[in-house]
């Protein structure tokens, strides 16, 4: 098993993640850190025999950075398990052992989501449902009497990928810079017949938005853009236009109330429309 995370000025958080992964050679091979902030020299203090740092040439965004890691791991071992985990998340005690036991019993799953808790003990969302007829992407908490639940998508905050189930190395869609790349990843591979489930047997702790909240306006811009991109890829033209109009109307309504937020929403909408026409993928 290989752990994969992406650094963007988050060395202290990744240190906590690394500390939570107990050195158990028979259970995992290496921790791979994709360094998306190449001037962040502090990350190199974590480098050792089991923790590998791979530098990107620039800030590639989350999806492209993950693809660097996927490709590196696939070249090492195309039969491996990749545990993709956020830099602001960490494992609970015995989590690694539970993951190995679960995967040994359930080798048919291609993509596995875990239960994700906030530090307060509240359940964060681990995945959810998608309603293509309306464009709703619903994030669900997962606590039930069953060990596993088939789901439409799981969060990339804590996602296990079984490379054995893929004919070639799986990839995130590089049209995404940040947000919804995990949703798109799951929907694409589900359409190819891959089984996607979430389990409460394996749990991690996540500190939501501890990185992205440093720039809330940029976070909102990426979120709206990527949501529209997901609708463009996974719904009909009618649904996309309907949702686009709703978001635009909401932004215009907020202009006199909160100009800063409204401006960010309009910027994201304009960027989405411009990119769609430029790349020739528009449904308009």
Residue pairs with C-beta under 8 A, 6 or more apart in sequence:
1 27
1 28
1 29
1 80
1 81
1 82
1 83
1 96
1 99
1 100
2 28
2 29
2 30
2 31
2 32
2 73
2 76
2 77
2 80
2 81
2 82
2 83
3 17
3 21
3 28
3 30
3 31
3 32
3 83
3 85
4 31
4 32
4 34
4 66
4 69
4 70
4 73
4 82
4 83
4 84
4 85
5 14
5 17
5 31
5 32
5 33
5 34
5 84
5 85
5 86
5 87
6 33
6 34
6 36
6 62
6 65
6 66
6 69
6 87
7 14
7 33
7 34
7 35
7 36
7 37
7 40
7 43
7 53
7 87
8 36
8 37
8 40
8 59
8 87
8 211
9 37
9 40
9 211
10 87
10 88
10 211
11 40
11 42
11 43
11 45
11 46
13 87
13 88
13 207
13 210
13 211
14 33
14 43
14 46
14 87
15 46
16 90
17 85
17 87
17 89
17 90
17 91
18 31
18 46
18 51
19 90
20 90
20 91
20 92
20 95
21 28
21 31
21 91
21 96
22 96
23 50
24 96
24 97
27 96
27 97
27 100
28 96
29 50
29 76
29 77
29 80
30 50
30 51
30 52
31 50
31 51
31 52
32 52
32 54
32 69
32 72
32 73
33 43
33 46
33 51
33 52
33 53
33 54
34 54
34 56
34 65
34 66
34 68
34 69
35 43
35 53
35 54
35 55
35 56
36 56
36 59
36 60
36 61
36 65
37 43
37 59
38 55
38 56
38 57
38 58
43 53
44 53
46 53
47 53
54 68
54 69
54 72
56 64
56 65
56 68
60 68
61 174
61 176
61 177
61 178
62 156
62 172
62 176
62 177
62 178
62 179
62 181
63 172
63 173
63 174
63 176
63 177
63 178
63 181
64 172
64 174
66 84
66 156
66 172
66 181
67 171
67 172
67 174
69 82
69 84
70 82
70 161
70 169
70 170
70 171
70 172
71 169
73 80
73 82
73 163
74 80
74 163
74 169
77 163
78 163
78 169
79 163
79 164
80 163
81 103
81 160
81 161
81 162
81 163
82 160
82 161
82 163
83 99
83 158
83 159
83 160
84 156
84 158
84 159
84 160
84 161
85 157
85 158
85 159
85 204
86 156
86 157
86 158
86 206
87 211
88 206
88 207
88 208
88 210
88 211
89 116
89 157
89 158
89 204
89 205
89 206
89 207
90 204
90 205
91 204
91 205
92 203
92 204
92 205
95 202
95 203
95 204
98 201
98 202
99 114
99 160
99 202
102 112
102 199
102 201
102 202
103 109
103 112
103 160
103 162
106 148
106 197
107 162
107 164
108 165
108 195
109 162
109 165
109 195
109 196
109 197
110 161
110 162
110 165
110 166
110 189
110 194
110 195
110 196
111 154
111 159
111 160
111 161
111 162
111 185
111 186
111 189
111 194
111 195
111 196
111 197
112 154
112 159
112 160
112 161
112 162
112 196
112 197
112 198
112 199
112 202
113 126
113 127
113 142
113 151
113 154
113 155
113 158
113 159
113 160
113 196
113 197
113 198
113 199
114 126
114 158
114 159
114 160
114 198
114 199
114 202
114 203
114 204
115 123
115 126
115 142
115 143
115 198
115 199
115 200
115 202
115 203
115 204
116 123
116 124
116 125
116 126
116 155
116 157
116 158
116 203
116 204
116 205
116 206
117 123
117 124
117 203
117 204
117 205
117 206
118 124
118 205
118 206
118 207
118 208
119 205
119 207
123 141
123 142
123 143
124 141
124 157
124 206
124 208
125 139
125 140
125 141
125 142
125 155
126 140
126 141
126 142
126 154
126 155
126 157
126 158
126 198
127 139
127 140
127 142
127 151
127 152
127 153
127 154
127 155
127 186
127 196
127 198
128 137
128 138
128 139
128 140
128 151
128 152
128 153
129 136
129 137
129 138
129 140
129 151
129 152
130 136
130 137
130 138
130 152
130 153
130 183
130 187
130 234
131 138
132 234
132 235
132 236
132 239
133 235
133 239
134 239
135 231
135 235
135 239
135 240
135 242
135 243
137 153
137 180
137 183
137 227
137 230
139 155
140 151
142 149
142 151
142 198
142 200
143 200
144 200
147 199
147 200
147 201
148 197
148 198
148 199
148 201
149 197
149 198
149 199
150 195
150 196
150 197
151 196
151 197
151 198
152 186
152 187
152 190
152 196
153 182
153 183
153 185
153 186
153 187
153 190
153 196
154 182
154 186
154 196
154 197
154 198
155 182
156 181
156 182
156 185
157 182
157 204
157 206
158 202
158 204
158 206
159 182
160 202
161 170
163 169
163 170
165 194
166 189
166 194
170 185
170 189
172 181
172 182
172 184
172 185
173 181
173 184
173 185
173 188
173 233
175 229
176 184
176 226
176 229
177 222
177 225
177 226
178 212
178 219
178 222
178 223
178 226
179 222
179 223
179 226
179 227
180 223
180 226
180 227
180 229
180 230
181 226
183 230
184 229
184 230
184 233
184 234
186 196
187 233
187 234
189 196
190 196
209 219
212 218
212 219
213 219
217 260
217 261
217 264
220 261
220 264
220 265
220 268
221 264
221 265
221 267
221 268
221 271
222 268
223 268
224 247
224 264
224 265
224 268
224 269
224 272
225 268
225 271
225 272
228 240
228 243
228 244
228 247
228 268
228 269
228 272
229 272
231 239
231 240
231 243
231 244
232 240
232 272
232 276
232 281
232 282
232 283
236 283
237 283
237 284
240 283
241 283
241 284
244 269
244 272
247 265
247 269
248 266
248 269
250 265
251 262
251 265
251 266
251 269
252 262
252 266
253 262
254 261
254 262
254 265
255 262
255 263
273 282
273 284
276 282
276 283
276 284
